[in-house]
Amino acid sequence: MTLSAPVVSNLAQQSITLVSEITGGNNFIKKGFCYSTSIKEPSIKDMIVEAILVADKLEAQVEGLKGQTTYYVRAFVLTDTGVTYSSSTSFTTLNTSQDDELVNYQPPMYSDDYRSIAGWEQRSQWNLANVHDPSVVKADDGYYYMYQTDASYGNVHVGHGHFHCRRSQNLVDWEYVGAAMPETPPVWVKEELNAYRSTMGLQPIENPSYGYWAPVVRKVGNVYRLYYSIIVDNYIKTGKVNKTENFDGSWTERAFIGLMETSDLASNQWEDKGMVICSSSDKGMNDWGRPGLNNWEAYFHYNAIDPTLVVTPEGKHYLIYGSWHSGLASIELNPQTGKPLQDLPNPWAIADNSYGSLIATRTHGSRWQGSEGPEVIYNPETGYYYLFVAYGQVTRGYHTRVLRSKQPHRGYKDMRGIAGEAGQEALPVVTHPYKFDGSSGWAGFSHCAVFSDNNGGWYYASQARFPEEAGGNAPSAVMMGHVRTIRWTEGESNNDRNGWPVVMPERYGAVPQVAVGKEELAGVWELIQLKASSGFDGDTPIYSSMRLILSENGKVAAESELFGNTEWTYEVGKEVLVVNGVRIYLSREVDWESSPRHITIVGGGYQGNGDDIRTVWVKKIS
């Protein structure tokens, strides 16, 4: 005689319905379910409820439970020969106050199309408008602080300082704080630039054309460190500004990564600590010639742009950086100074990893490739360091992929086990341009910040842009900041698939995370499958949705051949929907495409193997 693990339905605050299938007998002294709040495999010595037998199934309604409490339950039958038990399952009852929170919840009301308030004078209304390449940290004062690349619709930020900051207490409502760096650039950039040019036998550049890109902020001890990028957009040979009419047969000048510190983010007062590292070349001091504007064999090997900092539990510091040129590099820093542990030699003819070791490249041997924006975080729950990388061009195919390693500075592999430095495109795709029904969708969706709430919650933040299909005036310049919840894979049949981040398909809206009951899942969903795409060109797809129908009888109908005519189950307590063997991790989020916006259930997971690994996103629509 066998009993199946109890299936939970009609989950409420104080009651629940339990069902277990029985095979091989019907002569019972007693039959039912035993349950406990503390014993994971309860017995008939614990709390029990008797069941009725309906067509080879034990069914029972349990009453008088405690709200917001986790229970463990097993089916049992008592016969003349003893007690037979099923395997154990668990469930968590609802909380009435949480139910009230769902009813009373108000979704964010701000418009994604912020062009009517894009002016500098209206910056107090921006919220997450004009966000580009964000970096986020939770500070001691309870606020999340976000810093970003100099970018805005209409370039309204120009003349108002650099690395603009905003802050929030709930990750939904953001207030503009101000620029972290004054309008006048730090003097060391011009000094270092012209010192290198002098050594190279070049004339100084008196008025460099600067660009301010991609900061990263971290708390280190009692201070906050902000690493930032400043590019010099002048040609090496003549020092003229980078314009087609000024092209002089050379590449543009090097970029620099600098460091600022503060003990109080709210003050927005930073002390500049000078240069950390600059772009370096393996071609020699004077091999900076460029045959033409269609030649992409860049002079610089490692491009000193897009820094990220990771600090190990043992206190070691590593700077990971790079953009387009050759790949991403890792270099160890002195924890006391925040600068390289060893003195750097001149930044040309490098061959000894003095400017960092290669940890990932999109195309082996390529000096010009669409990969940039590394973000590295450590998750103590999984024991892995995660390297998130942006692929593609920012206005269209920009998307995110991820690799992981047990070490912060080397050994990164993707979900297939392929090394980051092998020069193959990494899988899985974490985010990608997409479109749910009722919207024009989002393009240019990457260069992320990944951060923790210091209480076990993880989030993904990035910009996303209106696609050209949205129409209107320069929609790809409309850059809205997105914040999303991350869940982590567990319970996968292939152990190598456990411990990977899954970014939710809808933005975070501070929806109360009341447990999702199985009875809520039957209905019509939208399904999007994010596949690997090159992301270089404007024809990169914006993946649209198809229908996924979950029937109450556990059957599935879908427009996708990979999900159609299959079955679904639900793991109560873990909030994992399983469709045709694919584990989809659920969350309550806002349906941003509906009008008016309202709460829905969304989820994500990974499907397939090898080069056909896809990211699955779902959203319930009825």
Steps between C-alpha positions, in 0.01 A plus 500: 500500500629847411388856565599803295627818665207724600388759246400832657215720377260767628775645717363756746590652834356223720404219261623290211391209276721190475489218243713183471470216250498145638608191311462133596242472779172612657468309829588768757450540871566877468611731221591868488777755527743575782657841531738703715663842513835365623539137385580470130375139483200499736334181618163402647642606837474859375191693391276303263188550293300204367438480127229366273573269207390634160598295193832377641581837651514605863342843547476717811436858603721621784356778720630702794849564368714794604547785255834558331640170629690224321361147542642161401248233396488130403214275397458178699291182513478266800441129425531172695865486401597855606520856370591603145610860439548713191798725451479839669409835352468847651279807469478845659161641597402852403491802723182707516690826532701405191178434310384847598831640374437343160150647483621846606818502292544789254735440203750769391327763290790674324514487122777317317492767229651785701571736210251756633706533822847438355628854558763580761259724690268200543760261639312473831230313302733263317480203736681238283500708183837566336676202660799352317757242620387513865687383807307454825598454863292486817643745754497506878223763499257254341504658155603336176732736309528479123781655291522497122669587173455860382199459272154653468232556241597817316833512692337724760759393760780681317652776712367363828779269616563131450393158627155610605345339806150417620381307803202296620377322809274255319664454155187648341498871586831671422604856579769687309801582724755668274832447326770309687776681306502874427493628143877564497679166451773392741835652398684171515334372180660765278830472686522122458385518140762752395774329699440185293482705180833666584666162546352393166645809331160664449390856562274562804126539456408832659122454504414130501150394405378287790225243544381378841389138511393206710571553871480221759441561871584267789523527877850418628534511877377839617521670161333476163717471192386614158709390203429694181607515134615808311573460131710743295326540166791646301715340231842380619705643214384862488291527815203626301145428614354173375304612194502348154643815347788493753601138437880489488576131451515417871282352770342712771678551830499281808233486770561525875339346808508718809384473861299718736412438865248624753387396847147635448309439179222738606746791502601429139842641585779292351878514525678410178784251547644515149581244236455128550581366153493607135453334162800288401638358179699198395607661171775723628533870570454636149299239312176699529435552130157427352474442125144625479176552687380154395797329665424357846832346609518730801829633635401445863480143627319562829269799498486681837121534501216339695662414835343273759639413843462173687622444857544139615393377846874480577542870421671486161401767246479451124423752230339351189477731200485517120291606204508367141883483472607134525294414808476543877794507740542447874768664715554476875483821704651612827206502745644800682541725197253353254772505233705222333692283741816534290640810328399508134761519222447721196172408332641369171659178385326328792558125500519406867141555617620812680180679399281203585430144394242409239191342658246519216490584132210474258709413195845347542773718350265784408608852593155646437204310633157578639558416864534745788351612830621223735335469839636251755327407825547226757202301628589336832197270475636330187873559558547634147619826348279607209623694197219680316600631156326733254497388135413708195430863416316716748217623280365162393644156567655577842446198723655328803671166547655343810791274598614385844809385686610392846775765474448872436790553259504193276328177408166639378285255306157520349211261557646258243834492684680702230776726630451874467839554338432233234336757275159339462179691566390427856167346597250553653342822380382680814315792342428586137284746304142376538136591452189401693158573353377855552836675460769581247747302710853589606834499319852594614444302819830431682813636677367398837553553868436195717456571870360365825259646755729347767212275605519222241330687217679563169422747224601581142501863381577634153383741239258404225412703192194551287542308172483684171163335439357711782498802267523862605808714540822298543346224716830315543624799702223443755688313775289375789660334800372150575530318833408131514493220754747212469420144602760223505456156348470198732372146480602461134543144375847595375697622800708732278178694436459589869611835638450713187324839506156537342393860436125556512330609174314792660646789695502515877207689647520411873205263468431315828647153455203298623556131429370397159239225528462221246137599447620834358698350214239357265422742219656683207863617509740673266819305425825646363805292414824700496752343264862581428541762228803690372375839613739697279254626243175692494309190390547326834155364588276634772349174618121508513270286711284200418212346695546242775182349649511309829186293553364410841548132419877550471512504121684761292419659168754733340589653166858379557579144393723472807210549740186394313297191599698433816431518874566742783549461874572742783739480794318669786728685739776529240272690259633311201276422203617197303389485134620208290790454743606868485516662844357854495566711810202721584455842656214745545576811296325785320349449157657814352335452161140491627285810528448563781804321640426221745663210684573180313717190532818472293787257482817397327721198453736321263409248232706279270862394495824571321484781248118498518469623858217751509362729765126457559291795620131471589232745611143412598240711320173334610 
